[in-house]
Amino acid sequence: MHKELPALAAKIAKALSRGSEYVVTQPAELRILREISDTELTEFAKRHGWRVIHRLGGRQIEFYNDASVRGL
């Protein structure tokens, strides 16, 4: 896994603790997420209790708290 992924996870977690979504649009953050496969990205999100959605042809990635796993 990418060495900068834990720092990005912390940033996403902090944003999702205050709001309902975190939209990744920064090129540096997108680069980190594009370096892992879609399957790894989905698993990364699941491990943290999030959903991930690709928007705008991959130029934007959104993370949401996944209510279906939050209660577990």
C-alpha positions in Angstrom: 0.0 0.0 0.0 1.0 3.6 -0.5 3.1 5.0 2.3 1.0 8.3 2.4 -2.3 6.5 2.6 -2.5 6.5 6.5 -2.1 10.3 6.5 -4.8 10.7 3.9 -7.1 8.3 5.9 -6.6 10.5 9.0 -7.6 13.5 7.0 -10.7 11.8 5.5 -11.7 10.5 9.0 -11.4 14.0 10.5 -13.5 15.5 7.7 -16.1 12.8 8.0 -16.3 13.3 11.7 -17.5 16.9 11.0 -19.5 16.4 7.8 -21.3 13.8 5.7 -18.8 13.6 2.9 -15.2 14.2 1.9 -14.5 15.1 -1.7 -11.0 14.4 -2.9 -10.1 16.9 -5.6 -6.5 17.8 -4.7 -4.1 16.4 -7.3 -1.6 15.0 -4.7 -4.4 13.2 -2.9 -5.9 11.9 -6.1 -2.5 10.6 -7.1 -2.2 8.6 -3.9 -5.6 7.0 -4.5 -5.0 6.3 -8.2 -1.9 4.4 -7.3 -4.0 1.7 -5.7 -6.5 -0.6 -7.6 -10.2 0.0 -7.4 -10.5 -3.2 -5.3 -7.9 -1.9 -2.9 -9.6 1.5 -2.7 -13.0 -0.2 -1.9 -11.4 -2.3 0.8 -9.6 0.8 2.2 -12.9 2.5 2.5 -14.7 -0.5 4.0 -12.0 -0.9 6.6 -12.7 2.6 7.8 -16.5 2.3 7.6 -16.8 4.5 4.5 -18.3 4.3 1.0 -16.3 5.5 -2.0 -17.7 6.9 -5.2 -15.8 8.0 -8.3 -17.2 11.2 -10.0 -16.4 13.2 -13.0 -14.5 10.6 -14.9 -12.1 9.9 -12.0 -11.2 13.5 -11.4 -13.0 13.5 -8.1 -13.4 10.8 -5.5 -16.0 11.0 -2.7 -16.0 9.3 0.6 -19.1 9.0 2.8 -19.7 7.3 6.2 -21.3 4.0 5.5 -24.3 3.7 7.8 -24.6 -0.1 7.1 -21.2 -0.7 8.8 -21.2 2.1 11.4 -23.4 0.1 13.8 -21.1 -3.0 13.7 
